[in-house]
Amino acid sequence: MPARTMSRPLLAVLTALLVGALLSSGCSLLPVTTSPDPAPSGGIAPPAKPAAVATSTVEPEDELDLAAVEAVDGKRLRKLAAAGAVIVDVREKDDFELERLPEAVNVPMSEFTEKAGKWAEDEAIVVYGSKDAKAKTAASWLVRNGYEKVYRLKGGIEDWDGEREGVLAKYRLDKPTVIYVYSPSCDVCAQTTPEFEKLKKKYGKKIDMEAVDARLLVYALYLLGSQAKTDEEKLAAAGAILMVTNDSPPVFYMVDPDPRVYRKVGGYDGLRVLWSWLQKH
């Protein structure tokens, strides 16, 4: 497929799909920087009082604090938000800018002990992260420091079934989508590509299925990034390129649009996973 024939909508889907997969893997899209007094990896810089320290893992004593935290689903969170609860995203800034819950405020774990103290102790607060770990840590810290109405979103943003804001929000998918990334020089791809084409012929009418040469994909995403008008869009394209170049073909990317769930499987085994995924759609 010549680069000039790859449509911008397809590139948008690829960018959203690949960056979403990158985010769900827990990787950062930005270079890692250090300060003269860096915070512990994945944690919060120690405050003046040792009792206020929060880390990225839930300590045994935190379990008692978590007993006072209600884990809520999307429906419950919407009611809390409508009643004026503060929705707090504890992921890092780059993840927050790419995708977030409506009306959420960003308080990364690295800044949590500093900024959390500005809320009233009787204020309803809902915290969420990519999944559950950091949200549990943040919620535990809030309870331990006197906050009375603390909630966390079960499953984090990955399991959120509602509207989203941010760069990725513009890349909406109307139906399930599969992107198969291959390489002409890949021995395994010589076996998986014909099988993928058979599946596409059978399921292609109800599911978007595209086979893309990895070299062309990297080049096309580079062009998309060079045409981006905002830093966030450039970041998304760069993250997608990073994902593609770090994986060896063949790779199958599968996405459900509502709620948006990403899945990535590499190698010949990806065909089996893809077939199973297709049966459910």
C-alpha positions in Angstrom: 0.0 0.0 0.0 1.7 3.3 -1.1 2.1 5.8 1.7 0.0 8.4 -0.2 -3.0 6.1 -0.2 -3.1 5.5 3.6 -6.1 7.7 4.7 -5.9 10.1 7.6 -8.9 8.4 9.3 -6.9 5.1 9.2 -3.9 6.9 10.7 -6.2 8.4 13.4 -7.4 4.9 14.3 -3.9 3.5 14.3 -2.6 6.4 16.5 -5.5 6.0 19.0 -5.2 2.3 19.0 -1.4 2.1 19.5 -1.2 5.0 22.0 -4.1 3.4 23.9 -2.2 0.1 24.0 0.9 2.0 25.2 -1.0 3.7 28.0 -2.6 0.5 29.1 0.8 -1.1 29.4 1.8 1.5 32.0 4.6 3.0 29.9 5.2 6.7 29.8 5.3 8.6 26.5 7.6 11.3 27.8 11.4 11.1 28.5 12.2 10.4 32.1 13.7 13.4 33.8 15.4 13.7 37.2 15.6 16.5 39.7 18.2 17.2 42.4 16.0 15.4 44.9 14.0 12.8 42.9 11.0 11.0 44.3 11.1 7.3 44.7 10.3 5.3 41.6 6.5 5.3 41.1 5.9 7.1 44.5 5.6 10.4 46.1 8.4 12.6 47.4 8.5 12.4 51.2 6.8 15.4 52.9 7.9 17.0 56.1 6.0 14.5 58.3 6.8 10.8 57.7 3.2 9.9 58.5 2.0 11.6 55.3 4.2 9.5 53.0 2.3 7.7 50.2 3.9 5.2 47.9 2.7 3.5 44.7 2.1 0.2 46.5 -0.5 -0.6 49.2 1.2 -1.4 52.5 -0.4 -3.9 54.8 -1.5 -1.2 57.2 -3.2 0.6 54.3 -5.8 -2.2 54.1 -7.5 -0.8 57.2 -7.8 2.6 55.5 -9.1 1.0 52.3 -12.0 -0.6 54.2 -13.3 3.0 54.6 -13.1 3.6 50.8 -16.1 2.8 48.6 -15.1 1.3 45.2 -17.6 2.7 42.7 -18.6 1.9 39.1 -19.3 4.4 36.3 -23.0 4.9 37.3 -22.1 5.7 40.9 -19.3 8.0 39.9 -21.6 10.0 37.7 -24.0 10.6 40.6 -21.2 11.7 42.8 -19.9 14.1 40.2 -23.4 15.5 39.7 -23.5 16.1 43.5 -20.2 18.1 43.3 -17.6 15.5 44.2 -14.0 16.2 43.1 -12.8 13.7 40.5 -9.0 13.2 40.8 -6.8 11.6 38.2 -3.6 10.4 39.9 -1.7 9.5 36.7 1.1 11.6 35.3 0.4 14.8 33.3 1.2 13.3 29.8 -1.3 10.4 30.4 -3.9 12.9 31.7 -3.6 15.2 28.6 -4.0 12.3 26.3 -7.2 10.9 27.9 -9.2 11.6 31.1 -12.6 11.6 32.6 -14.8 14.7 32.1 -14.2 17.4 34.8 -11.3 15.5 36.3 -8.4 17.4 37.9 -4.9 16.1 37.6 -3.0 15.5 40.9 -0.1 13.1 40.0 1.2 10.8 42.7 4.5 12.8 42.7 2.5 15.9 43.9 -0.3 14.2 45.8 0.7 15.0 49.4 1.3 18.6 48.5 -2.0 19.3 46.7 -4.4 16.9 48.4 -4.2 18.9 51.6 -6.0 21.8 49.9 -9.4 20.0 49.9 -11.8 20.2 52.8 -11.9 17.1 54.9 -15.7 16.7 54.5 -15.5 17.1 50.7 -16.4 14.0 48.5 -13.3 12.9 46.6 -13.2 10.2 43.9 -9.7 9.0 42.8 -8.7 7.0 39.8 -5.6 5.9 37.9 -4.9 3.6 34.9 -6.1 0.7 37.0 -6.4 0.2 40.7 -3.0 0.3 42.4 -2.2 4.0 42.5 -5.9 4.9 43.2 -5.8 2.6 46.3 -2.7 4.3 47.5 -4.1 7.8 47.1 -7.4 6.8 48.7 -5.6 5.2 51.6 -3.6 8.3 52.2 -6.7 10.5 52.2 -8.5 8.3 54.7 -5.4 8.2 56.9 -5.2 12.0 56.9 -8.7 12.7 58.0 -10.8 12.8 54.8 -14.3 11.4 55.4 -15.8 10.8 52.0 -13.3 9.0 49.8 -14.1 6.8 46.8 -12.2 5.2 44.0 -13.2 4.1 40.5 -13.1 0.3 40.2 -10.7 -0.7 37.4 -9.5 2.8 36.7 -9.9 4.6 33.4 -9.3 1.4 31.5 -12.7 0.1 32.7 -14.5 3.5 32.5 -17.6 3.1 30.3 -18.4 6.8 29.8 -17.3 9.9 27.9 -13.7 10.9 27.8 -11.8 14.1 27.2 -8.3 14.7 25.8 -6.4 14.1 22.6 -7.5 10.5 22.2 -11.2 11.5 22.6 -11.3 12.8 19.0 -10.3 9.3 17.7 -13.7 7.7 18.0 -14.3 4.3 16.5 -17.7 3.3 15.2 -17.2 -0.5 15.3 -14.7 -3.1 16.5 -11.3 -2.6 14.8 -8.3 -4.9 14.1 -4.9 -3.7 12.9 -2.5 -6.4 11.8 1.1 -5.2 11.6 3.4 -7.4 9.5 6.8 -7.3 7.7 7.6 -8.9 4.3 10.9 -10.2 5.7 9.2 -11.9 8.7 9.1 -15.7 8.5 6.1 -16.0 10.9 4.3 -13.3 8.9 4.5 -15.5 5.8 2.2 -17.9 7.7 0.0 -15.4 9.6 -0.7 -13.0 6.7 -2.7 -15.5 4.5 -4.7 -16.6 7.6 -5.4 -13.0 8.5 -6.7 -12.3 4.9 -9.1 -15.3 5.3 -10.5 -13.9 8.5 -10.8 -10.5 7.0 -12.8 -12.0 4.1 -15.2 -13.6 6.5 -15.5 -10.9 9.2 -14.5 -7.7 7.3 -18.1 -6.5 6.7 -18.9 -6.0 10.4 -15.4 -5.4 11.7 -12.7 -3.0 10.4 -9.7 -5.1 9.7 -6.5 -3.7 8.2 -3.1 -5.3 7.4 -0.3 -2.7 7.5 3.4 -3.1 6.6 5.3 -2.1 9.8 7.8 0.0 7.8 5.0 1.9 6.1 3.2 2.4 9.4 6.2 4.0 11.0 6.7 6.3 8.0 3.0 7.2 7.9 2.8 7.9 11.6 6.0 10.1 11.2 4.2 12.1 8.5 1.1 12.4 10.8 3.3 13.7 13.6 5.0 16.2 11.4 1.6 17.6 10.4 0.3 17.7 13.9 -0.8 21.2 15.1 -0.5 20.6 18.9 2.2 19.1 21.2 -0.4 16.6 22.4 -1.0 15.3 18.8 2.8 15.1 18.2 3.1 13.2 21.5 0.4 10.7 20.4 2.1 10.0 17.1 5.5 9.7 18.7 4.1 7.2 21.2 2.6 5.2 18.4 5.9 5.0 16.6 7.6 3.9 19.8 5.1 1.1 20.2 5.5 -0.1 16.6 9.3 0.0 16.6 9.5 -1.8 20.0 7.4 -4.8 18.8 8.5 -7.5 16.3 5.9 -8.4 13.7 3.5 -10.0 13.5 1.4 -8.0 16.0 -2.4 -7.9 16.3 -4.1 -4.9 17.8 -7.8 -5.3 18.7 -10.1 -2.6 20.0 -13.7 -2.5 21.2 -15.2 1.0 20.8 -17.7 1.1 23.6 -16.4 0.8 26.2 -13.0 1.2 24.5 -10.8 -1.7 25.4 -7.5 -2.4 23.8 -5.7 -5.7 23.4 -2.3 -6.5 21.8 -1.0 -10.0 20.9 2.2 -10.8 19.0 3.4 -13.9 17.2 1.6 -16.8 15.6 -0.4 -17.2 18.8 -2.1 -13.9 17.9 -4.2 -15.7 15.3 -5.8 -17.9 17.9 -6.5 -14.9 20.2 -7.8 -12.9 17.2 -10.1 -15.8 16.1 -11.5 -16.0 19.7 -12.0 -12.2 19.8 -13.8 -12.3 16.5 -16.3 -15.0 17.7 -17.4 -12.5 20.4 -18.2 -9.8 17.9 
